[in-house]
Amino acid sequence: MKTVAFTTLGCRVNQYDTDAMRGLFIQKGYEPVDFDSKADIYVINTCSVTNMGERKSRQLIRKAKRTNGDAYIVVTGCYAQLAPDAIAAIDGVNLVIGTNNRHKIVELVEQLETTEKQINAVRNIMEQATFEEMPLYGNEIDKARAFMKIQEGCNNYCSFCIIPYTRGKLKSRRVDDIKQEAQRLVDHGYHEIVLTGIHLGNYGVELPGRPNLAAVVKELLTIDGLERIRLGSIESVEVSPELVELMATEKRFCSHLHLPLQAGSDAILKAMNRHYTLDEYKALIRNLRARIPGLSVTTDIIAGFPGETDELFEETLNTVKEIGFTHIHAFPYSKREGTPAAVMDNQVPEAVKKTRVALLNEQGSLGLQTFAANLVGKPAEILIEREEDGWYEGFTNEYIHGRIKKGDAEYQIGDIVGGTVVSVDGEFVTIA
């Protein structure tokens, strides 16, 4: 049996794509192995959000070549879409696929066996108008949480972001196809589904009848055995009243939202071409918390965007303190050639960016501690994802790390177990 190894850089959408491609190989009789092992085929799913992502992608390609010089090396993902010629020029690369045509990956790999030529399957992503169906097959070992992509592409064109150029125009998956895959995942033992996409909140705007994200959630709630639905990242301006009402009234719809802020200063938000003001964002958070008690809000923030002075960063830091996020994904601005921000004046030094990221992460940790402390004495449930050192561990409904001491009761990966929060230890809440 031929072996295939995968590695993934970047976002949850990329991880979904990898899981789907792994399933395609399994369906054709290939055996997945660890990326550090000797394999017949290596698939590197790349990221192009930052320079670091591209650099790591190149390093992983060379690592695969060193591990087995006779293997087929396949490179896919955003970096492959953005720079296929540069990828093809790396020694050992046999097949380059961008962010479409991945449903043909097994077929293309098998073509390599009949030709000595390198295959470049990258096509103009802007000409791709429909969602590429590449469903999961439920072959993963982890039977707790499944990430399911329901939307692709982005029409926002934030001034810092390369993704619209690598993922193309907005494309949404049909509701029937989403429900069928969700049912298959539940049948395979998954109890939580996380809906993901590049521009998730704009789901359905181009489909006949314009179904929205709330319609998808309502449809999934009809599936017996699906115990949790969670949203991936969604823009604040796209949180509809219908979604809020569902989250407030439906126990299975997790009370957790990831709402990218990106900057806590109106001047920087405008330069970023973000479509909201700071006051609008803050008002939304207040309204959400009033309607959904116990709501957990996580966010993304870019540190050191061009023109971000010490004073403007201080605005962001004060905003973060005021809002109190339970997690902050803070990262330094990375200049991406071809985006408007790359040629803006007043680029911020790397050392300054690093310091600002550290300050933001510190506030994120404080926000988590405050939120977790407020859970003590209250009921909570965790979806068990692993057993480690005598504890069952997983995430709560609010996406907080939780653990339950292993006792006489035996639980399985994917079980949802409840109790009362009795203490907080670092990032974990302990439930008994």
C-alpha positions as CSV (number, residue, x, y, z in Angstrom):
1,M,0.0,0.0,0.0
2,K,1.4,3.4,-1.0
3,T,1.8,6.0,1.8
4,V,1.0,9.7,1.8
5,A,2.0,12.3,4.3
6,F,0.4,15.7,4.9
7,T,1.4,19.0,6.6
8,T,-0.6,22.2,6.8
9,L,0.3,25.8,7.4
10,G,-2.2,28.6,8.1
11,C,-5.9,28.8,8.9
12,R,-8.6,26.4,9.8
13,V,-9.8,26.5,6.2
14,N,-6.5,25.2,5.1
15,Q,-6.8,22.4,7.7
16,Y,-10.2,21.5,6.3
17,D,-8.7,21.3,2.8
18,T,-6.0,19.0,4.0
19,D,-8.4,16.8,5.9
20,A,-10.5,16.5,2.7
21,M,-7.6,15.7,0.5
22,R,-6.4,13.1,3.0
23,G,-9.9,11.5,2.7
24,L,-9.6,11.4,-1.0
25,F,-6.4,9.5,-0.8
26,I,-7.8,7.1,1.8
27,Q,-10.8,6.4,-0.5
28,K,-8.3,5.3,-3.2
29,G,-6.5,3.0,-0.9
30,Y,-3.5,5.1,0.2
31,E,-2.2,4.9,3.8
32,P,-1.7,8.2,5.6
33,V,1.5,8.5,7.6
34,D,3.2,11.1,9.7
35,F,5.0,13.9,7.8
36,D,8.3,13.1,9.5
37,S,8.1,9.5,8.2
38,K,9.3,8.2,4.9
39,A,6.4,8.3,2.5
40,D,5.7,7.8,-1.2
41,I,3.9,11.1,-1.5
42,Y,4.2,14.3,0.5
43,V,1.5,17.0,0.4
44,I,2.4,20.5,1.7
45,N,-0.6,22.7,2.1
46,T,0.9,26.2,2.1
47,C,0.0,29.6,3.5
48,S,0.7,33.1,2.1
49,V,-0.8,35.3,4.8
50,T,2.6,36.3,6.1
51,N,6.2,36.1,4.9
52,M,6.9,33.6,7.7
53,G,4.2,31.3,6.2
54,E,5.8,31.3,2.8
55,R,9.3,30.7,4.3
56,K,8.0,27.8,6.4
57,S,6.3,26.4,3.3
58,R,9.7,26.3,1.4
59,Q,11.4,24.7,4.4
60,L,8.8,21.9,4.5
61,I,9.2,21.2,0.8
62,R,12.9,20.8,1.3
63,K,12.4,18.7,4.4
64,A,10.2,16.3,2.4
65,K,12.9,16.0,-0.3
66,R,15.5,15.2,2.3
67,T,13.3,12.6,4.0
68,N,12.7,10.7,0.7
69,G,14.4,11.9,-2.4
70,D,12.3,9.4,-4.5
71,A,8.9,10.6,-3.2
72,Y,6.4,12.7,-5.2
73,I,6.2,16.1,-3.6
74,V,2.8,18.0,-4.1
75,V,2.5,21.6,-3.1
76,T,-1.0,23.2,-2.8
77,G,-2.7,26.1,-1.0
78,C,-2.4,29.9,-1.1
79,Y,1.3,30.2,-1.6
80,A,1.1,27.7,-4.5
81,Q,-1.7,29.8,-6.0
82,L,0.1,33.0,-5.6
83,A,3.6,32.0,-6.8
84,P,3.3,28.7,-8.8
85,D,6.5,29.3,-10.8
86,A,8.5,30.0,-7.7
87,I,7.2,26.8,-6.1
88,A,7.8,24.8,-9.3
89,A,11.4,25.9,-9.3
90,I,12.1,24.3,-5.9
91,D,14.1,21.1,-6.3
92,G,11.9,18.0,-5.9
93,V,8.5,19.5,-6.5
94,N,6.5,17.3,-8.9
95,L,3.0,18.8,-8.7
96,V,1.7,22.3,-8.0
97,I,-2.0,22.8,-7.3
98,G,-3.4,26.1,-6.1
99,T,-6.7,26.7,-4.3
100,N,-8.9,24.9,-6.8
101,N,-8.7,21.6,-8.6
102,R,-7.7,19.9,-5.3
103,H,-10.6,17.4,-5.8
104,K,-8.4,16.0,-8.6
105,I,-5.3,15.6,-6.4
106,V,-5.2,11.8,-6.5
107,E,-5.8,11.7,-10.2
108,L,-3.0,14.2,-10.8
109,V,-0.6,12.3,-8.5
110,E,-1.3,9.1,-10.4
111,Q,-0.6,10.9,-13.7
112,L,2.9,11.5,-12.4
113,E,3.5,7.8,-12.6
114,T,3.0,7.8,-16.3
115,T,5.0,11.0,-17.1
116,E,8.4,12.3,-16.1
117,K,7.2,15.8,-16.4
118,Q,6.3,18.2,-13.6
119,I,2.6,19.1,-13.5
120,N,1.4,22.6,-12.8
121,A,-2.4,22.5,-12.2
122,V,-2.7,26.1,-11.0
123,R,-5.5,28.1,-12.8
124,N,-6.7,31.7,-12.6
125,I,-8.7,31.6,-9.3
126,M,-10.7,34.7,-10.4
127,E,-12.4,32.5,-13.0
128,Q,-13.6,30.0,-10.4
129,A,-17.2,31.0,-9.8
130,T,-18.5,28.0,-7.8
131,F,-17.6,26.3,-4.6
132,E,-15.3,23.3,-5.0
133,E,-17.0,20.3,-3.5
134,M,-14.4,18.3,-1.5
135,P,-16.2,16.8,1.4
136,L,-14.7,15.2,4.5
137,Y,-15.1,11.4,4.7
138,G,-14.9,11.1,8.5
139,N,-11.6,9.3,8.4
140,E,-9.8,11.3,11.1
141,I,-8.8,9.7,14.4
142,D,-10.2,12.6,16.4
143,K,-13.9,12.1,16.7
144,A,-14.7,15.2,18.7
145,R,-14.8,18.3,16.6
146,A,-15.0,18.6,12.8
147,F,-14.2,21.7,10.9
148,M,-16.4,22.0,7.9
149,K,-15.8,24.6,5.2
150,I,-19.0,26.1,3.8
151,Q,-17.7,29.2,2.0
152,E,-14.6,30.2,0.0
153,G,-13.2,33.4,-1.3
154,C,-13.5,37.0,-0.1
155,N,-14.8,40.3,-1.6
156,N,-13.6,42.6,1.2
157,Y,-10.1,43.5,-0.1
158,C,-8.7,44.8,3.2
159,S,-5.6,46.8,2.3
160,F,-3.2,44.4,4.1
161,C,-4.6,41.1,2.9
162,I,-3.4,38.9,0.1
163,I,-6.2,36.3,0.5
164,P,-8.7,37.6,-2.0
165,Y,-5.9,37.2,-4.6
166,T,-5.3,33.6,-3.6
167,R,-8.8,32.4,-2.9
168,G,-10.8,34.4,-5.4
169,K,-14.3,35.7,-5.4
170,L,-17.0,34.7,-2.9
171,K,-18.3,31.2,-3.4
172,S,-20.7,29.4,-1.1
173,R,-21.6,25.8,-0.6
174,R,-25.2,24.7,-1.2
175,V,-27.2,24.1,2.0
176,D,-28.2,20.6,1.0
177,D,-24.5,19.6,0.5
178,I,-23.6,21.1,3.9
179,K,-26.3,19.2,5.6
180,Q,-25.4,15.9,3.9
181,E,-21.8,16.3,5.0
182,A,-22.8,17.2,8.5
183,Q,-25.0,14.1,8.7
184,R,-22.1,11.9,7.5
185,L,-19.8,13.4,10.1
186,V,-22.3,12.8,12.9
187,D,-22.7,9.3,11.7
188,H,-18.9,8.8,11.9
189,G,-19.0,9.9,15.6
190,Y,-18.4,13.7,15.6
191,H,-20.5,15.7,18.1
192,E,-19.3,19.2,17.3
193,I,-19.1,20.9,13.9
194,V,-17.3,24.2,13.4
195,L,-18.5,26.1,10.3
196,T,-15.5,27.8,8.6
197,G,-14.9,29.9,5.6
198,I,-12.7,32.7,4.3
199,H,-15.5,35.3,4.5
200,L,-18.0,33.2,6.5
201,G,-20.5,36.0,7.4
202,N,-21.1,36.7,3.7
203,Y,-22.2,33.1,3.1
204,G,-24.9,32.6,0.5
205,V,-25.1,36.1,-1.0
206,E,-24.4,34.7,-4.5
207,L,-26.6,31.6,-4.3
208,P,-30.1,31.4,-5.6
209,G,-32.5,32.5,-2.9
210,R,-29.6,34.0,-0.9
211,P,-29.6,31.6,2.1
212,N,-27.7,33.1,5.0
213,L,-25.6,31.7,7.8
214,A,-28.5,31.5,10.1
215,A,-30.4,29.3,7.6
216,V,-27.4,26.9,7.6
217,V,-27.4,26.8,11.4
218,K,-31.1,26.1,11.6
219,E,-30.8,23.3,9.1
220,L,-28.0,21.7,11.0
221,L,-30.0,21.9,14.2
222,T,-32.4,19.3,12.7
223,I,-29.7,16.6,12.7
224,D,-30.0,14.1,15.6
225,G,-26.8,13.5,17.4
226,L,-25.2,16.8,16.5
227,E,-24.6,18.3,20.0
228,R,-22.7,21.5,19.2
229,I,-22.4,24.0,16.4
230,R,-19.7,26.6,16.5
231,L,-18.8,29.4,14.1
232,G,-15.3,30.1,12.9
233,S,-14.2,33.7,12.3
234,I,-16.9,36.1,11.3
235,E,-16.8,39.8,10.6
236,S,-18.6,41.9,13.2
237,V,-20.7,43.7,10.7
238,E,-22.1,40.4,9.5
239,V,-23.5,39.2,12.8
240,S,-27.2,39.3,12.0
241,P,-30.0,39.6,14.6
242,E,-31.2,36.2,13.5
243,L,-27.8,34.7,14.4
244,V,-27.8,36.4,17.8
245,E,-31.3,35.1,18.5
246,L,-30.3,31.6,17.7
247,M,-27.2,31.8,19.9
248,A,-29.3,33.2,22.7
249,T,-32.0,30.6,22.6
250,E,-30.4,27.4,21.3
251,K,-28.2,25.5,23.7
252,R,-26.4,23.6,21.0
253,F,-25.3,26.8,19.3
254,C,-22.1,27.6,21.2
255,S,-21.9,31.0,22.9
256,H,-18.6,31.9,21.4
257,L,-17.8,34.3,18.6
258,H,-14.5,35.1,16.9
259,L,-14.8,38.7,15.7
260,P,-11.6,40.1,14.1
261,L,-11.0,43.6,15.4
262,Q,-7.6,44.1,13.7
263,A,-7.0,47.5,15.2
264,G,-8.5,49.5,18.0
265,S,-8.1,52.9,16.3
266,D,-10.4,54.4,13.7
267,A,-7.5,55.9,11.8
268,I,-5.9,52.5,11.4
269,L,-9.2,50.8,10.6
270,K,-9.8,53.3,7.8
271,A,-6.3,52.7,6.4
272,M,-7.0,49.0,6.6
273,N,-10.2,49.4,4.6
274,R,-12.2,47.7,7.3
275,H,-15.9,48.3,7.1
276,Y,-16.8,49.5,10.6
277,T,-15.8,52.1,13.2
278,L,-14.5,51.4,16.6
279,D,-17.8,52.7,18.2
280,E,-19.8,50.3,16.0
281,Y,-17.7,47.4,17.1
282,K,-17.9,48.2,20.8
283,A,-21.7,48.7,20.5
284,L,-22.1,45.3,18.9
285,I,-20.1,43.7,21.8
286,R,-22.3,45.4,24.4
287,N,-25.5,44.3,22.6
288,L,-24.2,40.7,22.2
289,R,-23.3,40.4,25.9
290,A,-26.6,41.9,26.9
291,R,-28.5,39.3,24.8
292,I,-26.2,36.3,25.3
293,P,-25.0,36.1,29.0
294,G,-21.7,34.4,29.3
295,L,-20.7,35.0,25.7
296,S,-17.0,34.5,25.0
297,V,-15.5,36.8,22.4
298,T,-12.1,36.2,20.8
299,T,-10.4,38.3,18.2
300,D,-7.5,39.0,15.8
301,I,-5.3,42.1,16.0
302,I,-2.5,43.2,13.7
303,A,0.3,45.0,15.4
304,G,2.4,47.6,13.6
305,F,0.3,48.3,10.6
306,P,1.8,51.1,8.5
307,G,1.3,54.5,10.2
308,E,0.5,53.0,13.6
309,T,2.2,55.4,16.0
310,D,2.7,54.8,19.6
311,E,-0.3,56.9,20.4
312,L,-2.5,54.9,17.9
313,F,-1.3,51.6,19.3
314,E,-2.2,52.9,22.8
315,E,-5.7,53.4,21.5
316,T,-5.8,49.7,20.5
317,L,-4.4,48.6,23.8
318,N,-7.0,50.6,25.7
319,T,-9.7,49.2,23.5
320,V,-8.6,45.7,24.2
321,K,-8.6,46.4,28.0
322,E,-12.1,47.8,27.8
323,I,-13.6,45.0,25.8
324,G,-11.9,42.1,27.6
325,F,-11.4,39.4,25.0
326,T,-11.0,35.8,26.1
327,H,-8.3,35.2,23.6
328,I,-6.3,37.5,21.2
329,H,-4.6,36.2,18.2
330,A,-2.0,39.0,17.9
331,F,0.5,39.0,15.0
332,P,2.8,41.5,13.5
333,Y,1.9,43.2,10.2
334,S,3.6,41.4,7.3
335,K,4.1,43.3,4.1
336,R,2.5,41.4,1.2
337,E,3.5,42.5,-2.3
338,G,0.5,43.4,-4.4
339,T,-1.6,44.8,-1.6
340,P,-2.1,48.6,-1.0
341,A,-0.6,48.5,2.5
342,A,2.7,47.2,1.1
343,V,3.5,50.6,-0.4
344,M,2.1,52.8,2.4
345,D,4.4,55.3,4.1
346,N,5.6,55.0,7.7
347,Q,6.2,51.2,7.9
348,V,6.8,50.2,11.5
349,P,10.1,48.6,12.6
350,E,10.0,44.9,13.3
351,A,11.3,45.3,16.9
352,V,8.4,47.6,17.6
353,K,5.9,45.2,16.1
354,K,7.3,42.4,18.3
355,T,6.9,44.5,21.5
356,R,3.3,45.4,20.6
357,V,2.4,41.7,19.9
358,A,3.7,40.8,23.4
359,L,1.7,43.6,25.0
360,L,-1.5,42.4,23.2
361,N,-0.9,38.8,24.2
362,E,-0.5,39.9,27.8
363,Q,-3.9,41.5,27.7
364,G,-5.3,38.4,26.0
365,S,-4.1,36.3,28.9
366,L,-5.6,38.7,31.5
367,G,-8.9,38.7,29.6
368,L,-8.9,34.9,29.7
369,Q,-8.2,34.8,33.4
370,T,-10.9,37.2,34.2
371,F,-13.5,35.4,32.1
372,A,-12.5,32.0,33.5
373,A,-12.7,33.2,37.1
374,N,-16.3,34.3,36.5
375,L,-17.1,30.7,35.5
376,V,-16.2,29.3,39.0
377,G,-19.3,28.0,40.7
378,K,-21.3,27.8,37.4
379,P,-22.2,24.7,35.3
380,A,-20.1,23.9,32.3
381,E,-19.5,21.1,29.9
382,I,-16.5,19.9,27.9
383,L,-16.3,18.0,24.7
384,I,-13.6,15.5,25.5
385,E,-10.8,15.6,22.9
386,R,-8.1,13.7,24.8
387,E,-7.1,11.9,27.9
388,E,-3.8,13.0,29.5
389,D,-2.2,12.4,32.9
390,G,-5.4,11.2,34.5
391,W,-7.5,14.0,33.1
392,Y,-10.1,14.3,30.4
393,E,-9.5,17.5,28.5
394,G,-11.5,19.5,25.9
395,F,-13.2,22.8,25.3
396,T,-16.2,24.2,27.0
397,N,-19.1,25.7,25.1
398,E,-17.4,29.1,25.4
399,Y,-14.2,27.7,23.9
400,I,-12.3,27.7,27.2
401,H,-9.9,24.8,27.9
402,G,-11.6,22.5,30.5
403,R,-10.7,19.3,32.3
404,I,-12.4,16.7,34.4
405,K,-10.5,14.3,36.7
406,K,-10.6,10.7,35.5
407,G,-12.5,8.7,38.1
408,D,-14.6,5.6,38.0
409,A,-16.6,6.7,35.0
410,E,-15.1,5.9,31.6
411,Y,-15.6,8.4,28.8
412,Q,-14.7,8.4,25.1
413,I,-13.3,11.0,22.8
414,G,-16.3,13.0,21.6
415,D,-18.4,12.6,24.7
416,I,-19.8,15.8,26.3
417,V,-19.4,15.7,30.0
418,G,-20.7,18.3,32.5
419,G,-20.3,19.5,36.0
420,T,-19.5,22.6,38.0
421,V,-16.4,24.8,37.5
422,V,-14.5,24.5,40.8
423,S,-11.2,26.2,39.9
424,V,-9.0,27.9,37.3
425,D,-5.4,26.8,36.7
426,G,-3.6,28.7,34.0
427,E,-5.7,28.4,30.8
428,F,-7.8,25.5,32.2
429,V,-11.0,25.5,34.2
430,T,-11.4,22.4,36.3
431,I,-14.9,20.8,36.4
432,A,-16.2,18.4,39.0
